[in-house]
Amino acid sequence: MAMIGVPRVAAAGFGAAMMALSFGVEARDDALWTLAQAEKAAAIETLRQAVDIESHSRHEAGLRALGDVLARRLSALGATVELVEAKTQPSLGAHVVGQIAGAGKLRVLLMAHMDTIYPVGTLAQRPYREEAAKAFGPGIADDKGGITVILHALDILKKRGFTDFSRITVLFNTDEEIGSRDSGALIQRLAAESDVTLSFEPSTAGKEYMVRGAAGTVGVNVAVKGRTAHAGVEPERGRNALVEAADIVLRTQDLDEPAKAFRFTWTHVNSGGARNQVPEEATLYADLRYFSQKLMEEKLDLLRARLAQRKVPDTEAILNATIGRPAYEADAPSRAIGDRAVALYREVGGELAILERTTGGTDAGYAQKSGRPVIETLGLPGFGYHSPREEFVDLDRIPARLYLAARLIMDLAENGVPK
């Protein structure tokens, strides 16, 4: 998720101690911390194995292979596992749902996504590698690090013998990077059946943060219709759809308004087929991110007005806007749980800044539609998401992140979920 800005949290010391008292946080759980530290090597191996299975959103074989591995891992942790087949295009494969029964009252949903944006073949060019305290690989931060934290946090809870929960549900979905159009309803249902959802998207390396707001998404495409002609002999008889599409891009640049947390970016174009033929069709694709429903609708109306203008006479531009995942805005209970997580992380020397908003998208928005609390960015700290050359996670933060996830579950079980 792209950062907008990270305000500093309160300094450690007296203020931190008072915050710990305010949220019922006790001293560090030394037994849990010992388990988390001992789990580091196994977690690194899980990371490597996950990265070594290419799982692009449109690569069904890879998604199924990774899903099978994760299903076996959850079964080994004592979970009852269901593979939920994706039915809504373009989602593929099967979402993995595991449920572990306990002896307490807390019902918690843990979620991370299996899919990445990297096409098959990326791994051959950029294989998993470690340099000092960093591990690099396609999708390692977003979100195979999140998967790793979930699996190994559950492992240390099992080793600790902690069962003071009613049910822990785990969801690994296959389509987050393409909007979770199939899994969105599943996320909402599982969240509604839980008291709280913990989402494991990555934080940033160096200065770790917790997100309290993530953008909603809209998939935009514009189909431009023109008329073909011979490009070398009589191009003037044609109506060049590509030229019209290019002008549409130029005359809509001001739709993007980062100051209002609204992003509109043209990302892709398809047009033509022959070098010597005026293209009669062109399709533009854009990525839209928003927090305000009203502003989003106003911007789409403005886009329609701009499309009604013409650079090339007798062309037509048709807008198709597909609403994707909803925006996520942490409510009061979610904020309280987030504050609790900040205090718990300090028990092992960690510091979490609060990021009020990011124009990155997250499945937390679907979970929040359930009306239950949701907190985000519990995955591994990393950097360079969606960049095969740069994407990495900070291996030294693994024990602290495992401790945070496991400790937060234990704390919510003991102290309850804020209302």
C-alpha positions as CSV (number, residue, x, y, z in Angstrom):
1,M,0.0,0.0,0.0
2,A,1.3,3.4,-0.9
3,M,2.0,5.8,2.0
4,I,0.6,9.3,2.1
5,G,2.4,10.3,5.3
6,V,3.2,8.8,8.7
7,P,2.7,10.9,11.8
8,R,4.9,10.0,14.7
9,V,3.5,8.2,17.7
10,A,4.2,9.2,21.3
11,A,7.7,8.6,22.5
12,A,8.4,5.7,24.8
13,G,8.8,6.2,28.5
14,F,6.1,7.5,30.9
15,G,3.6,8.1,28.1
16,A,4.1,4.5,26.9
17,A,3.6,3.2,30.4
18,M,0.4,5.1,30.8
19,M,-0.9,3.9,27.5
20,A,-0.1,0.3,28.5
21,L,-2.1,0.8,31.7
22,S,-5.0,2.5,29.8
23,F,-5.4,-0.5,27.4
24,G,-4.9,-3.2,30.0
25,V,-1.5,-4.3,28.7
26,E,0.7,-6.2,31.1
27,A,4.4,-6.8,31.0
28,R,5.9,-8.8,28.2
29,D,4.9,-12.4,28.0
30,D,8.4,-13.9,28.2
31,A,7.3,-17.4,27.3
32,L,5.6,-16.2,24.2
33,W,8.5,-14.0,23.3
34,T,10.9,-17.0,23.6
35,L,8.6,-19.1,21.3
36,A,8.4,-16.2,18.8
37,Q,12.2,-15.9,18.6
38,A,12.6,-19.6,18.2
39,E,10.2,-19.6,15.3
40,K,12.2,-17.2,13.1
41,A,14.1,-19.9,11.1
42,A,10.9,-21.9,10.4
43,A,9.1,-18.7,9.3
44,I,11.9,-17.8,6.9
45,E,11.6,-21.2,5.3
46,T,7.9,-20.7,4.9
47,L,8.6,-17.4,3.2
48,R,11.0,-19.1,0.8
49,Q,8.5,-21.9,0.0
50,A,5.7,-19.4,-0.6
51,V,7.7,-17.2,-2.9
52,D,8.9,-20.2,-4.9
53,I,5.3,-20.9,-5.9
54,E,4.4,-18.3,-8.5
55,S,0.8,-17.2,-7.8
56,H,-0.2,-14.4,-10.2
57,S,-3.9,-13.6,-9.9
58,R,-4.4,-15.1,-13.4
59,H,-2.2,-18.2,-12.9
60,E,-4.6,-20.8,-11.8
61,A,-2.1,-23.7,-11.5
62,G,0.1,-21.6,-9.2
63,L,-2.8,-20.4,-7.0
64,R,-4.0,-24.0,-6.6
65,A,-0.5,-25.3,-5.8
66,L,0.0,-22.6,-3.1
67,G,-3.5,-23.2,-1.8
68,D,-2.9,-26.9,-1.4
69,V,0.3,-26.2,0.5
70,L,-1.5,-23.8,2.8
71,A,-4.4,-26.1,3.3
72,R,-2.0,-28.8,4.5
73,R,-0.3,-26.3,6.8
74,L,-3.6,-25.3,8.4
75,S,-4.6,-28.9,8.8
76,A,-1.3,-29.6,10.6
77,L,-2.2,-26.8,13.0
78,G,-5.5,-28.5,13.9
79,A,-7.8,-26.6,11.5
80,T,-10.8,-28.0,9.6
81,V,-10.1,-26.8,6.1
82,E,-12.4,-26.0,3.2
83,L,-11.4,-25.0,-0.3
84,V,-14.0,-22.5,-1.7
85,E,-13.9,-22.5,-5.5
86,A,-13.8,-19.0,-7.1
87,K,-16.9,-18.6,-9.3
88,T,-16.8,-14.9,-10.4
89,Q,-14.5,-14.0,-13.3
90,P,-11.7,-13.1,-13.4
91,S,-11.0,-14.8,-10.1
92,L,-9.4,-18.2,-10.3
93,G,-8.5,-21.2,-8.1
94,A,-9.9,-21.8,-4.6
95,H,-9.9,-19.7,-1.5
96,V,-8.6,-21.5,1.5
97,V,-10.7,-21.3,4.7
98,G,-9.4,-23.0,7.9
99,Q,-11.2,-23.0,11.3
100,I,-9.6,-24.0,14.6
101,A,-11.9,-24.7,17.5
102,G,-11.0,-23.6,21.0
103,A,-12.5,-23.6,24.5
104,G,-13.2,-19.8,25.0
105,K,-15.5,-17.1,23.6
106,L,-13.4,-15.1,21.1
107,R,-14.2,-15.5,17.4
108,V,-11.4,-14.0,15.3
109,L,-10.8,-13.9,11.5
110,L,-7.2,-13.8,10.2
111,M,-6.8,-13.0,6.5
112,A,-4.1,-12.6,3.9
113,H,-4.0,-13.1,0.1
114,M,-2.2,-15.7,-2.0
115,D,-2.1,-13.8,-5.3
116,T,0.6,-11.4,-6.5
117,I,0.8,-9.0,-9.5
118,Y,3.9,-10.8,-10.9
119,P,3.4,-12.8,-14.2
120,V,4.8,-16.3,-14.5
121,G,8.5,-16.2,-15.3
122,T,9.3,-13.4,-12.9
123,L,10.7,-15.8,-10.4
124,A,13.2,-17.1,-12.9
125,Q,14.5,-13.6,-13.3
126,R,14.2,-12.5,-9.7
127,P,14.4,-15.6,-7.5
128,Y,14.2,-15.6,-3.7
129,R,17.4,-14.4,-2.1
130,E,18.6,-13.1,1.2
131,E,21.0,-10.2,1.8
132,A,21.9,-9.5,5.4
133,A,18.6,-9.1,7.2
134,K,16.5,-8.8,4.0
135,A,14.7,-11.4,1.9
136,F,13.8,-10.5,-1.7
137,G,11.3,-12.1,-4.0
138,P,8.1,-11.5,-6.0
139,G,5.2,-11.0,-3.6
140,I,7.3,-11.6,-0.5
141,A,6.0,-8.6,1.3
142,D,2.6,-8.3,-0.5
143,D,1.4,-10.7,0.8
144,K,3.4,-13.8,1.4
145,G,4.8,-12.2,4.5
146,G,1.3,-11.9,5.8
147,I,0.6,-15.5,5.2
148,T,3.8,-16.4,7.0
149,V,2.9,-14.4,10.1
150,I,-0.5,-16.0,10.3
151,L,0.8,-19.6,10.1
152,H,3.6,-19.1,12.6
153,A,1.6,-17.0,15.0
154,L,-0.9,-19.9,15.1
155,D,2.0,-22.3,15.6
156,I,3.4,-20.5,18.6
157,L,-0.1,-20.3,20.1
158,K,-0.4,-24.0,19.7
159,K,3.0,-24.6,21.3
160,R,2.0,-22.3,24.1
161,G,-1.2,-24.4,24.6
162,F,-3.4,-21.4,24.2
163,T,-7.0,-22.4,23.4
164,D,-9.0,-19.6,25.2
165,F,-10.9,-18.7,22.0
166,S,-14.1,-20.1,20.5
167,R,-12.9,-20.1,16.9
168,I,-10.0,-18.8,14.9
169,T,-10.9,-18.6,11.2
170,V,-8.2,-18.2,8.6
171,L,-8.8,-17.0,5.0
172,F,-6.3,-17.0,2.2
173,N,-8.0,-15.7,-0.9
174,T,-6.8,-15.8,-4.5
175,D,-8.0,-12.5,-6.0
176,E,-7.0,-9.5,-3.8
177,E,-4.8,-8.0,-6.4
178,I,-7.7,-7.9,-8.9
179,G,-10.2,-6.5,-6.5
180,S,-11.5,-9.5,-4.6
181,R,-14.6,-9.6,-6.7
182,D,-15.2,-13.2,-5.9
183,S,-13.9,-13.4,-2.4
184,G,-15.4,-10.1,-1.2
185,A,-18.7,-11.7,-0.2
186,L,-16.9,-14.5,1.5
187,I,-14.8,-12.1,3.5
188,Q,-17.9,-10.2,4.6
189,R,-19.6,-13.4,5.7
190,L,-16.6,-14.7,7.6
191,A,-16.1,-11.3,9.2
192,A,-19.8,-11.2,10.3
193,E,-19.4,-14.6,11.9
194,S,-16.4,-13.3,13.9
195,D,-16.0,-10.8,16.6
196,V,-13.0,-9.1,15.0
197,T,-11.0,-9.3,11.8
198,L,-7.2,-9.0,11.7
199,S,-5.8,-8.3,8.2
200,F,-2.2,-9.1,7.4
201,E,-1.2,-6.7,4.6
202,P,2.5,-5.5,4.9
203,S,3.8,-2.5,6.8
204,T,6.8,-0.6,5.8
205,A,10.4,-1.5,6.8
206,G,12.2,0.9,9.0
207,K,9.3,2.9,10.2
208,E,6.5,0.5,10.8
209,Y,2.9,1.7,10.8
210,M,-0.7,0.7,11.3
211,V,-3.2,1.8,8.7
212,R,-6.6,3.2,9.9
213,G,-8.0,4.0,6.4
214,A,-7.5,2.5,2.9
215,A,-9.1,3.6,-0.3
216,G,-12.0,2.1,-2.2
217,T,-11.3,1.2,-5.8
218,V,-13.0,1.5,-9.2
219,G,-11.9,-0.1,-12.4
220,V,-12.3,2.3,-15.3
221,N,-12.1,1.6,-19.0
222,V,-13.0,3.7,-22.0
223,A,-13.8,2.1,-25.3
224,V,-13.1,4.5,-28.2
225,K,-14.7,3.8,-31.6
226,G,-13.4,5.3,-34.8
227,R,-13.1,4.2,-38.5
228,T,-10.4,2.3,-40.2
229,A,-8.5,3.4,-43.4
230,H,-5.2,2.8,-45.1
231,A,-2.5,4.5,-43.0
232,G,-0.2,5.3,-45.9
233,V,-2.6,6.1,-48.8
234,E,-5.6,7.8,-47.3
235,P,-5.4,8.2,-43.5
236,E,-7.7,11.2,-43.6
237,R,-10.6,8.9,-44.5
238,G,-10.2,7.2,-41.2
239,R,-11.2,8.3,-37.7
240,N,-8.2,7.4,-35.6
241,A,-9.3,5.9,-32.3
242,L,-5.8,5.9,-30.9
243,V,-5.4,9.6,-31.4
244,E,-8.7,10.3,-29.7
245,A,-7.7,8.0,-26.9
246,A,-4.4,9.8,-26.5
247,D,-6.2,13.1,-26.3
248,I,-8.6,11.7,-23.7
249,V,-5.6,11.0,-21.5
250,L,-4.3,14.5,-21.9
251,R,-7.6,16.2,-21.2
252,T,-8.3,14.2,-18.0
253,Q,-5.0,14.7,-16.2
254,D,-6.6,17.0,-13.6
255,L,-9.0,14.4,-12.4
256,D,-6.2,13.1,-10.1
257,E,-6.3,15.0,-6.8
258,P,-4.0,13.6,-4.1
259,A,-4.7,16.4,-1.8
260,K,-8.3,15.1,-1.5
261,A,-7.1,11.5,-1.3
262,F,-8.5,10.8,-4.7
263,R,-6.2,9.1,-7.3
264,F,-7.0,8.7,-11.0
265,T,-4.2,7.2,-13.1
266,W,-4.3,5.9,-16.7
267,T,-2.4,2.6,-16.7
268,H,-2.9,0.7,-20.0
269,V,-4.1,1.0,-23.6
270,N,-5.0,-1.5,-26.3
271,S,-5.3,-0.3,-29.9
272,G,-4.7,-1.3,-33.5
273,G,-3.3,-4.5,-35.1
274,A,-1.5,-3.5,-38.3
275,R,1.2,-0.9,-38.8
276,N,-0.3,0.4,-42.0
277,Q,-3.9,0.7,-40.8
278,V,-5.7,3.5,-39.0
279,P,-7.0,1.9,-35.8
280,E,-10.8,2.0,-35.5
281,E,-10.7,0.9,-31.8
282,A,-8.8,1.8,-28.7
283,T,-9.4,0.9,-25.1
284,L,-8.0,2.9,-22.2
285,Y,-7.7,1.5,-18.6
286,A,-7.4,3.6,-15.5
287,D,-7.0,2.9,-11.7
288,L,-9.3,5.0,-9.5
289,R,-8.9,5.2,-5.7
290,Y,-11.3,7.1,-3.4
291,F,-12.5,7.7,0.2
292,S,-15.5,9.9,-0.5
293,Q,-18.3,8.3,-2.4
294,K,-19.7,11.7,-3.3
295,L,-16.3,12.9,-4.7
296,M,-15.9,9.6,-6.7
297,E,-19.3,10.1,-8.3
298,E,-18.6,13.7,-9.1
299,K,-15.3,12.7,-10.8
300,L,-16.9,10.1,-12.9
301,D,-19.5,12.6,-14.0
302,L,-16.6,15.0,-14.9
303,L,-15.0,12.2,-16.9
304,R,-18.2,11.6,-18.8
305,A,-18.3,15.3,-19.7
306,R,-14.7,15.2,-20.9
307,L,-15.4,12.1,-23.0
308,A,-18.2,14.0,-24.8
309,Q,-15.6,16.4,-26.2
310,R,-13.9,15.4,-29.4
311,K,-10.4,15.7,-30.8
312,V,-11.1,13.4,-33.7
313,P,-14.6,14.1,-35.3
314,D,-17.0,11.2,-35.6
315,T,-15.5,9.1,-32.9
316,E,-17.3,7.8,-29.9
317,A,-16.0,7.1,-26.3
318,I,-17.9,4.8,-24.0
319,L,-17.2,4.7,-20.3
320,N,-17.4,1.5,-18.2
321,A,-16.8,2.0,-14.4
322,T,-16.7,-1.2,-12.2
323,I,-16.9,-0.5,-8.5
324,G,-14.3,-2.7,-6.7
325,R,-13.5,-3.1,-3.1
326,P,-15.1,-0.6,-0.6
327,A,-13.0,2.0,1.3
328,Y,-11.9,1.1,4.8
329,E,-12.2,3.6,7.6
330,A,-11.4,2.3,11.1
331,D,-14.4,2.9,13.5
332,A,-14.0,3.5,17.2
333,P,-13.8,-0.2,18.2
334,S,-11.2,-0.8,15.5
335,R,-9.2,2.2,16.6
336,A,-9.2,0.9,20.2
337,I,-7.9,-2.5,19.1
338,G,-5.3,-0.7,17.0
339,D,-4.2,1.3,20.1
340,R,-4.0,-2.0,22.0
341,A,-1.8,-3.5,19.3
342,V,0.5,-0.4,19.5
343,A,1.0,-0.9,23.2
344,L,1.5,-4.7,22.9
345,Y,4.2,-4.2,20.2
346,R,6.1,-2.0,22.7
347,E,6.4,-5.0,25.0
348,V,9.1,-6.3,22.6
349,G,10.6,-3.0,21.7
350,G,8.5,-2.4,18.6
351,E,7.0,1.0,17.6
352,L,4.0,1.4,15.3
353,A,3.1,4.8,13.8
354,I,-0.5,5.5,12.9
355,L,-1.2,6.1,9.2
356,E,-4.7,7.6,9.1
357,R,-5.1,7.0,5.3
358,T,-3.5,5.4,2.4
359,T,-4.7,5.3,-1.2
360,G,-3.6,1.6,-1.3
361,G,-6.6,-0.8,-1.3
362,T,-7.2,-3.6,1.2
363,D,-9.7,-6.3,1.8
364,A,-10.3,-4.8,5.2
365,G,-13.0,-2.7,3.5
366,Y,-15.0,-5.9,2.7
367,A,-14.6,-7.1,6.3
368,Q,-15.8,-3.8,7.7
369,K,-19.0,-4.1,5.8
370,S,-19.9,-6.8,8.3
371,G,-20.2,-4.1,11.0
372,R,-17.5,-5.8,13.1
373,P,-14.1,-4.2,14.1
374,V,-11.2,-4.6,11.7
375,I,-7.5,-3.8,12.0
376,E,-5.0,-3.8,9.2
377,T,-1.2,-4.1,8.4
378,L,-0.2,-6.9,10.7
379,G,2.0,-8.5,8.1
380,L,5.8,-8.3,7.8
381,P,7.5,-4.9,7.4
382,G,8.8,-4.6,3.8
383,F,9.4,-2.3,0.9
384,G,9.1,-2.1,-2.9
385,Y,5.6,-3.7,-3.2
386,H,4.8,-4.5,-6.8
387,S,8.5,-4.0,-7.9
388,P,10.3,-7.3,-8.7
389,R,13.7,-5.6,-8.3
390,E,13.0,-4.0,-4.9
391,E,10.4,-6.0,-3.0
392,F,11.7,-7.3,0.3
393,V,10.9,-8.0,3.9
394,D,12.9,-7.3,7.1
395,L,13.8,-10.7,8.5
396,D,14.8,-9.3,11.8
397,R,11.3,-8.2,12.5
398,I,9.8,-11.6,12.2
399,P,9.9,-12.5,16.0
400,A,8.3,-9.2,17.0
401,R,5.6,-9.5,14.4
402,L,4.8,-13.1,15.4
403,Y,4.6,-12.0,19.0
404,L,2.3,-9.1,18.1
405,A,-0.2,-11.3,16.2
406,A,-0.3,-14.0,18.9
407,R,-0.3,-11.6,21.8
408,L,-3.1,-9.6,20.3
409,I,-5.3,-12.7,19.9
410,M,-4.5,-13.7,23.5
411,D,-5.3,-10.1,24.8
412,L,-8.6,-9.9,22.9
413,A,-9.6,-13.3,24.3
414,E,-8.8,-12.2,27.8
415,N,-10.0,-8.6,27.7
416,G,-12.8,-8.8,25.1
417,V,-13.4,-6.9,21.9
418,P,-14.3,-3.2,22.3
419,K,-17.9,-2.3,21.3
